[in-house]
């Protein structure tokens, strides 16, 4: 019987209690965006790190298990992203020897989260002109679409990818949704509006992350993001070199 489908009350009681406290708190913060306090405690019992690998190597499997147990199917990528952010923000990554498995990028979710009260990364450079901010976001989204086409050639089509991305911007203000749509469908030559770091620009990039993770899974999506960031940072374009402020 698959352990992910068992009732959490049947899980060994030592699994959750043996978690390092920083990791436990990070998981509770992330799970709190979807579950009641009691359910979040129950979900901790689903965490079963492999003794042969890092404790975080099973994060994708854990998110699937929580989704199955608590009727969150379709939101695994969001949950994965929130857990990664919580681990980074609470310092749990530094508190566990398995921290090398945590992706290096500090991404922000595309919707309100209980993690909003956690410490944030360095503040954005507010002096970046809107036009340059838009260029970074636009180039990043183009790179993500290229990754989707490369990773899923049988599934990819421009229409399918862009429809999926737009679905993840449904909570954006209407004006921003229209600006994204106009650019994606060629009604505007470039991304219009204001897309600053730690604001709409960051939210849009992370919407693209969730869309990509739905296609390829969070592990491959993280790898694609890391590759794009490194490519931008090694670019001779000074605008693209500052990409990390958007993550």
N, C-alpha and C positions, 0 to 999 in steps of 0.2 A: 504494500500500500504506500502510495506517495506521501512522504511526511508533510508536504505542503497542504494536503487536504484533510489532515487530521484535526480534530477539535483541539484548540490550544490548551484546554484544561488537562489534556493527556500528555502534554509535553513535559520533559524533565524539568523540575523546578529549579535546577541548578544552572540552566542555560542562561536565563536572564540575570540571575544574581551574580554569575561569574563575569559578567561584562565589566570592563573598566568603567568607572563612574563617568568620566568625560564622554565616552562612547555611548553609554546608557542615556545620558542627558541629551546628547545630539540626536539619537534615535527618537526619543520622546518628543523633542521639539518638532522634528520632521513629521512624525506620525500624527501629531496634534492637529495638523492642517486637514486631516481627513477623518480622524477617529476620536471618540470620546476618551477621557482619561483612562477609564477602565479598559476599553478596547486597545488603547495604545500599550498599556501594560501587558495585555494578553499577546499583542503582536510581538513584543520583545521575545517571547518564548519561541517564536519561529526562527529566531536568529541562530543558525547552527554553523559556525565557521568550521572549515575543514582543518584537521590537525596537520595535514600535509602541505597546506598553503597559507597565504595570508588570510587574516580574519575577514578582510574586505573583498577577497576575490570572489565571494559568493553573493555580492550585493545585488546583481541582476536577478539571481535566483530568489533572493530574499524578497525583492520587490514583487516578483510574480506571485510568490507564496502569500504575501500580505494581500495582494489584489484578489486572489482566489478566495482567501479566507473571509475577507470583509467586503466583498462585492465592489471592488474598485477596478475591475477589468477596464483596460483602456487608459488607465492613468499611471501605469507603471513607470513611464519615462519621467513624468512629473515627480513622482515619489523618489525615484533614483536621484534626480537633480537636487531635490530638497535635502535628502540625506547627505549628499556630498557637500552641499553648502553648509549644513549644520555642523558636520564634522570639522570642516575648515574653520568656521567661525568660532566654535567653542574651544578650539585647540585640541580636540580629541585626536586629530591626526598626529600631533606631537606626543600624545600620551600613550600611544600604542606602538609596539615595534612593527606592526603590520602596516604602518601609515604609508609606506611607499606605494600601496595599491590605490591610494586616493588620487584622482585626477588633479593636476596642478591648477586648472582653471577655476577661478572663483566666479561662477555664473549666478545670475539673479533670475528667479522664476518669473513667469509671464503674468502672474496674478497675485493678489494679496496673500500673504503667508504669515503664520505665527513667527517665522524667523525674522520678520522685519525689525524686531527688537534686539536682534543679535548684533554684535559689533560688525561694522561694515569695513570694507577695504579702503585703501587710500581714496580720498575725494577726487573727483574728476577735475580736469583743468578747464574751468569755466570760460577761459579766454579763447577756446577753440571756436572759430567762426562756424555758424550753422552749416554753411555750404561744405566745409571740410569735414564736419562730423557726418554729414549725409554721405560723403564720398566713401568714408571708411565703412559705414553700415552697408552701403550699396555693394561695394566690392566684396565684403564679407558674405553677404547673401548670395552673390554670384558664385563665390567659391563653394558655398555650401550646396548650392544646386548642382554644381559640377561634381561634387562628391557623391551626391545622390545618384546622378546619372552614371558615374563610374562604378559605384558599389552595387547598384540595382539596375543594370541595363535592360533587363526584361520587364521590369515594373515601371521604369521611368518614362515619362513623357512630360514636356513642359507644362501642359495643361493639368495633368494629374498632380505634379509636384506643387504648382502654384495654388491650385485649389486647396491642397492640404495645408500649405502655409497660411493662406488666408483664413482657414478655419480656426487656426490658433491665434488669430488676432481679433477674434470676435468680441473680446472684452476691451479692446482699444476704443478710444473716442472715435466717433463716426468720421470726423474729418481726417484722422490719421489712417483709418481703414481705407478711405477713398484714395488717399495719396499713395498708399501701398498698392492698391489695386490698379490705379492708373499707370504706375510704373511697371508693374509685373505684366500687364497686358498691352504694353507698348503705346498707351495713350499719352504718356509723358516720357521724354527722353531720359530723365533722371529722377531720382527720388526727391520729391518736393516736401516742403514743410520743415519742421524742426525736429531733429533726431539726435539729441545730445546723449553723451555718456551718462550712466547712472540715471537715465530717464528713458524716454521713448526709444532711443537707439539701442540701449542695452536690452530693453524688453523685446524689441523686434528680433535681435540676434538670438535671444533665448527662445523665442517662438520658433525660430528656424531650427534650433537645437532639438526641441521637442518633436517637431515634424520629422527631422532626420532620424531621431531615435526610434520613432514608430516604424520606420522603414528598415533600419539596420541594427537596432538595438542600442542601448546606452553605451556599451563598451566601445563599439565601432564608432559611434557618434562622438564620444570623447576623443578617440584617436584622430578623427577627422578634424575636430576643433583644434586640437593641439598642433596638428600639421599646418593648418591655416594660420594660426597665430605665429608659429615659428617662421613661416614664409613671409608674413607681413613684417615681422620684426627684423628680418634679414633683408628687407626690401630697401632699395635706395630712395624710395619715396618717404620723406619725413612725416607725411600725414599718416601713412599706413603703419609706420614704426611704433606709433603710440596706441596700438590697437588694444592693449590690455586695459586701458581705462574704460573700455566698453563691456568688459566681461565681469 
